[in-house]
């Protein structure tokens, strides 16, 4: 009888531990995304590159993939306020993102200046684990 009580106690403890661990693994939400659109616009004006940024906007164009290795999925996102950036998402390292024109997306990646508004790349995990990676969020899913 005593062994059964101990086993039941361990089972309850394990269940609470597992439940507690899963509570922190909630789905990401837009509220979790910083809005660095002003920082992006400033970087564009100042011709800066190499900034990790987070923002959200609407897909205005879906472009053909860049098929030279490493391959990249490409689409244009208009940020609140009208500034546009090209998202270049490495599909050799991360899954393709299901986007169409009009889709609402959030992203984290590295901003690189160009004359057309800038490029956001590094929207994936770091395969070497040396730096924080980026992501793209569509709906309730993040693609890393």
N, C-alpha and C positions, 0 to 999 in steps of 0.2 A: 504494500500500500504506500509506504513511504517513497519507494522508487517511482511509482506512478505520479505522485505529487511533484517530485523533483523534475521528471520528464515533462509534465504539463507546464511547470514554471519555466523551463528552458524553452519550450515551444512558444509560450506567450512572449518571453523576452526576445526571441528571434523574430517573431512576427512584428513586434513593436520596433525593433531595430531596422528591419527591412522597410517597414512603412515610413519610419522617420527618414531613412536615406532617400527614399523616392520623393519625399515632399519637396526637396530642393531641385528636383529634375522637372520642374514645370515647363510647359511650352513657352518659348519666348513670345513677348508681345511688343507691339510698337512702343509702348510706354518704356520699354527697356532700351530703346535706341536713342542715343544722343542725336541732337540736330546740329550738325556742323556746317550747315549750308552757308552761313556767313563766313566761316573759315575757308570754305572752298572758294567762294567768290573772291575773298581777299587774296588767297593763294593764286588765283587766276590773274588778278590785277597785278600782282607782284612777281609773276612768273616763277613761283615757288614750286618745288616738287618734293616728294618723299614724305608727305604728311599722312599719317593714319587718320582717317575720318569715318564718321558714321552719319548717315542721312537717309532720307526717304523721298520718294517722288513717284512719278507716273512714267511708264514706258511709252515713249512717243514713236520709236522706230525699232524694229527688230532687223538687224543686219545679218548678212551671211557670215558663217563661221570663218575665222582665220584658220586655214587648214595646215599651215606650216607648223611643224612641231616646235614648241608645244602649242597644241590647238587651243583656240579661244572662242567661246561663245560671245557674241557682241550685240549690245543693244544700247540705245540712247535713253537716258532718264532725265526728265525735266524736274528740277527741284522746285519747291515752293518759292515763288519769286521769279521764276522763269529761266534761271541759269540751267544749262544742259551739260551733262557729262556722258562720256562713253564708258560703259561698263565692259571690261575685257576679262571674262571669267574663264580661267584655265580648266578646260574639260578633260585634260589628261590627268589632272590631280583631284578633281571634284566632279560630282554629278552635274549634268546639264540642268539648268533651271527652267521650269515650265512657265515661260512668259510670252505674252502676246501684247500687241499695242493696247494701251489703256490699263494694263495691269498696274496695281499699286505694289511697289517694292521698297524694301529697306535694305541697306547694305553697310558693310564695314570693309574698308580696303585702303590701299595706298593711293593717294592722289599724285598724278604726274601732270605737269603743265603741258598744254599744247594750244595752238592758236584757236582751236574750235571750242574751248571750254574746259578741256582737261580729260584725262583718262583715269578711271578707277580700276586698279588691278590688285592683285594679291587678295582676291575675294575668296580664298580657300585656306585650308589648314597649311601649316608649314610641315612638309614631309620629314624634315630634319629635326623638328621640334625646337628650333633655336629662337623663334620669335612668335609673338602672338599672330595668329592668322586672322583672316577675315571671313565674311560670309555674305550671303544674299538671302533675304527672307521674303517669301511669297506666301500669303495666307498664314497658316500656322506652322509652316515648315521653314527651317533654315538649311541652306545648302552650303557645305564647307568643303 
